[in-house]
Amino acid sequence: MKRTLRGTLAGTAAAAALSASGFAITAAAQSDQQPTHAELVQRWAEAALDAQLKDMKTSLRLNADQEKLWGPFESAVRDGAKARVVALQKEQGGNLSPMDRLNATADRVAQGTANLKKLAEAAKPLYASLNDAQKHKFITLGRMLVPERGRFATEMRRLRMGEGDQHGAEE
């Protein structure tokens, strides 16, 4: 299990690095000017997220019913990631005063909390449909999808403890 998880994480990192370099080369070839640092970071983050989601979905080995529940979860992950990139770019703007930067950080943290709640709501039906082995993988791999790794794992474990039986049915 540990070897599989390490292999998955190593593969994800390698795929993200290759995708990011591919994006940079493609962008440079299509334009006379170099992409900005922020554009490169955003492309890299999107490529890394794509690889992580693909690896997670593959590792879970979802059945047909579970596949139907994957879409809302994936959308929530992607929406949260996009919002985080936008918030970080705003927060790191060069012309912000220290107080404006502090307010931007507070906004980013508040938005991150709201996005994490949306993610947890989108994940509930999928998580409830998983068997115990899939739930373990979901928690382990899912925490790598969000910066709030500890909170993600805590929320998913809370769902597990609130279950009515061993098969994932809620009370």
N, C-alpha and C positions, 0 to 999 in steps of 0.2 A: 504494500500500500504506500509506504513512504517513497519507494523508488518511483512508483507511478506518479505520485504527487510531485516529486522533485522533477521528474521528466516533463510533466505537464507545465510546471512553472518555468523550467528552463526553456522549453519549446516556446512558451508564450513570450518570454523575454527576447529570445532570438527572432521570433517572427515580428515582434514589435520593432526591434532594431532594424531589421531588413526592410520592413514596410516603411519606416520613417526615412531611411536613406533613399528608398525608391521614390517616396513622395518628394523629397528634396530635389532629387535629380530631375524628375518629371516636371516639377514646378519651375525649376531653373531653365529647362529646355523650352518650356512653353512661353516664357516671359523674358523680356530683355533685362529686367531687374530681378535681383535676388529676393526671395521671399523674406519677410521680416522674421525676427526671432519669434514673435508671438504666433505667426502663421505656422512656422515650423513646429513649435511646441504643440499647437492645436492639432496639427496633422499627426504628429507622433502620438499624442494622447488618443486620438481617434483610432489609429492603427493598433495601438496596444489594447484598447478596449475591445475592438473587433476580435483580436486574437484571443483575449481572455474569455469573451462570451462564447466564441466558437469552441474553445477547449472545454469550458464548463459544460456546455450543452452536450458535447461529445462524451465527456466523462460521466455524465449523469445517465446516459443511455435511456432517454425518455421513451415511454410507450406512446401510442397514438393519442390517448386522452391527455397525457401530460404535455405533449407537443402543443396542444391547443392552448394550454395555460402559460406556455413559455413567452409568447408574444407580449402580453402586458408587462411581464417582469422585465423583459429586455428593453422595452420602450421606457420604462421608468428608470432603468439604469442609464440609458443613453441620455434621457432628458436631464437627469441629475448631473451627469458628467458635463454636458454642454453648459448648463447653468453655472457650474463651478468654474469652468474655464473663463466664462464671461466675467464672473465676479472677481476672479483672481486678476484678470487683466485690468479691471477697473481699480482694484485695490493697489495694483503695482504701477498705476499711472504716474509718470514722472513729475507732474505739476500739482500733486496733491499736498496740502498742508498736513502736518502730523495729525491734526484733529480730523481732517477729512479722511485720511488713511485709516484712522481708528474707527470712524463711522463706517467706512467701506468694509473693514474687517468684521465689524459687528453685523452688518447686513449679510455678508457672505456666510457667517456662522449661522445666522437665523435662517437663511435660505437653505443652507445645508441640512439643518434640522427638519425643515418642512419637506425637503426632497427625500430625506431618509424615511420619514413617515409615509410618504407616497410609495416609496420603494417597498417598505414593509407591507403595506396594504396590497400592492400588486403581487407580492411574493406569497401571500397567505394561501391562496387557492393552489398554487403550484406546490408549495411546501407541504401542504396537507395531503397532496396526492402521492408524495414520494414515500418509498419504503425506507427502513432505517439506514441502510447503507447509502442510499441516495441522499438522505437528509444530512448525513455526516459529510459527504462530499460537497453538498450544497453549501453548508456552513463554511467548510474549509476553503473552497474556491470562491464563494461569494464574498468573503471578507476582503479578498484581493481586488474586488471590483470598485470598492468605495473607500475614500480616504478615512471614513469613520469606521474603520475595520472592527474595532472592539464593540461599538454600538450595534453594528450589523449582526455580529455573532450573538450578542446578548439578546437581541430581538428575536432571532430565529430560535434560540434555545428556549426563550420564554414561550414561543408558540408550541414548541415540542412539549414542554412541561404542562401546558394547558390542554393537551389532547385528552380525549376521553378514553381512547383505547390504543392498542399497539399498532393499529393499521392506519393511523393518521387521521381518523375521523375526529372532528371537533365535537365538544359537548353541546 
